[in-house]
């Protein structure tokens, strides 16, 4: 398991990797899917989940860019504000 990000800049590679996967693999796979509706829903949910992860990562990155101290564990993000 990779280490947790320690700064907002650490989130960028994971955001980019996830967006690249969505664009180059997940969306084309969903568009070409002719399988049962259950499979289509499963693929759509996977894509939506990844997009939600991207949204949260961007939100954390923006919020923490003004923080003087930052830490992350699971889905909890701790930001300590100070003079910028």
C-alpha positions in Angstrom: 0.0 0.0 0.0 1.4 3.4 -1.0 2.1 6.0 1.8 -0.6 8.5 2.6 -0.1 11.9 1.0 1.6 14.4 3.3 1.2 17.6 1.2 -1.3 18.8 -1.4 1.3 18.4 -4.1 1.4 14.7 -3.2 -2.2 14.3 -4.3 -1.5 15.5 -7.9 0.0 12.2 -9.3 -2.9 10.2 -7.9 -5.5 12.6 -9.3 -3.8 12.6 -12.7 -3.5 8.8 -12.7 -7.2 8.3 -11.8 -8.4 10.9 -14.4 -6.2 9.2 -17.1 -7.7 5.8 -16.3 -11.2 7.2 -16.4 -10.6 8.9 -19.8 -8.6 6.2 -21.5 -10.1 3.0 -20.0 -13.3 3.3 -18.0 -15.3 5.6 -20.3 -14.5 3.7 -23.5 -15.2 0.4 -21.8 -18.6 1.7 -20.6 -19.3 3.0 -24.1 -18.6 -0.3 -25.8 -20.4 -2.4 -23.2 -23.2 -4.4 -24.8 -23.6 -6.7 -21.8 -26.5 -6.9 -19.5 -27.8 -3.8 -17.8 -26.4 -5.0 -14.5 -22.9 -5.0 -15.9 -23.5 -1.5 -17.4 -24.6 -0.2 -14.0 -21.6 -1.8 -12.3 -19.2 -0.1 -14.7 -21.0 3.2 -14.3 -20.9 3.0 -10.5 -17.1 2.3 -10.7 -16.6 5.3 -12.8 -18.8 7.5 -10.6 -16.9 6.3 -7.5 -13.5 7.2 -9.1 -14.8 10.6 -10.1 -16.0 11.2 -6.6 -12.5 10.3 -5.3 -11.0 12.8 -7.7 -13.5 15.5 -6.5 -12.6 14.8 -2.9 -8.8 14.9 -3.6 -9.1 18.2 -5.5 -11.2 19.7 -2.7 -8.6 18.6 0.0 -5.8 19.9 -2.2 -7.5 23.3 -2.6 -8.4 23.6 1.1 -5.0 22.5 2.3 -3.1 24.8 0.0 -3.6 27.6 2.6 -3.0 25.4 5.6 0.2 25.6 7.6 0.0 21.9 8.7 -1.8 19.0 7.0 -2.3 15.3 7.6 -4.5 12.7 6.1 -5.7 9.3 7.4 -8.3 7.3 5.4 -11.1 9.8 4.6 -10.3 12.2 7.4 -8.3 15.2 6.6 -6.9 17.5 9.3 -6.0 21.0 8.4 -4.4 23.5 10.8 -4.7 27.1 9.7 -2.1 29.8 10.5 -0.5 32.8 8.9 0.0 32.3 5.2 
